[in-house]
Amino acid sequence: MVKPFDEQPGIIEVTSGYTGGSKENPTYEEVCSEKTGHYEAVQIKFNPEVFPYEKLLQVYWQQIDPTDEGGQFYDRGQSYQTAIFYYNEKQKEQAEQSKQDLAENGPFTKPIATKILPADTFYPAEDYHQDYYKKSPLRYNAYHQGSGRAAFIKKHWGNK
């Protein structure tokens, strides 16, 4: 999820990490064990004057399969389920409205499964997870293609 946001005007920082669980400072292995309750997530610091929250939501929806209740593409389990974490009531309202708009006007026939949840403590992931698409471009691109994500995005969103 870093690449679609990274280096966009108004995006200050994108950090990979974990949120929503019960264990302090979880590791990747602990999160993947499905015992901590965390989601793999990105935290995005942005300038809303340049890159409004509504645009964050739009970019997000176009990177996932919002109808998949069990994870994303090859990645299965609770930690890979999609969610939008909001920090205030305005963000919550905008996220819920964008979800409703997607359900009513989007390219999907199945219900939107993405949850909208209050933000919780965010724990940055290990260094090797940060900017993974830059550090390991061959592996990143192989996964992006091989998992079906690239084809899914192209089918539902074209070149948007």
LINJO-V473353 format. One record per helix or strand of 2 or more residues. SS is the DSSP state (H for helix, E for strand). FROM is the first residue (numbers start at 1). LEN is the number of residues. If there is no record, write none. Layout:
SS:FROM:LEN + SS:FROM:LEN
This chain:
E:11:9 + H:28:5 + E:39:8 + H:53:9 + E:71:2 + E:75:2 + H:78:3 + E:83:4 + H:89:17 + E:115:4 + E:122:3 + H:127:3 + H:132:4 + H:137:10 + H:149:9
